[in-house]
Structures are given as C-alpha cells and as structure tokens.
C-alpha cells in the first residue's frame, strides 16, 4: 500500500505476506478489536502485529497459530485470501493508545 495525497490506496499483489496481513486486518476489523487487543490475546508485541498486517514481517508457524486463536478462526481460514478489497480500517477503542510495551 502507498499513501497518496490524502487517502490510502490498496495495490493488487500476490505477495503472500501482504495477503496474509490483509486477511488478518480484515478478520480483526470483523471482530471489532484493535491491534493492541489482538496483540495482547496473541501474547505478541503490537509493533510486530503491525509489521505482519503491513506485509513487512514473515510470521512463524507458532505466531500463525497464536493469531488464529486470537481471532477465533482456524489456521486454514486465517491463510485463505482476503475477502474484501483492502481499505484502511480504523477501530476505535476506549483504552488509551499504547506506543508499545516490553513483555517480561
């Protein structure tokens, strides 16, 4: 994806990392949860989840299972192609925005 003057524009791709990221974002939006909430459910850093959703990270099999559990879907469902055209998704949360945290 690239940012134009004022709107995010989705580009068609066959990169599996980008398609996985789009699918995760789609499922997360469908569940109405933020990246922070999903990262907490999956016991991962929000910044890593952000990198996965943007197609800049290549998650491990363990991470894929954690994401599937956090989204309450099967791994095959998680790996299926995105259903919607990719559009920016903003999910509002009552919790304050986190800038990341360190897990002990």
Long-range contacts (C-beta under 8 A, 24 or more apart in sequence): 1-54, 1-86, 7-88, 8-87, 8-88, 10-85, 10-86, 10-87, 13-55, 15-55, 17-52, 17-55, 17-56, 17-57, 17-58, 18-54, 18-55, 19-55, 19-81, 19-82, 20-52, 20-55, 20-59, 20-78, 20-79, 21-52, 21-53, 21-54, 21-55, 22-53, 22-55, 22-82, 22-86, 23-78, 23-79, 23-80, 23-81, 23-82, 24-49, 24-52, 24-53, 24-67, 24-71, 24-78, 25-53, 25-86, 25-89, 26-82, 26-83, 26-84, 26-89, 27-71, 27-73, 27-78, 28-53, 28-71, 28-89, 28-91, 29-89, 29-91, 31-71, 31-72, 32-91, 33-91, 34-91, 34-93, 34-95, 36-93, 36-95, 36-97, 36-98, 37-93, 37-95, 38-67, 38-70, 38-71, 41-69, 41-70, 42-66, 42-67, 42-69, 42-70, 43-103, 45-100, 45-101, 45-103, 46-98, 46-100, 46-101, 47-100
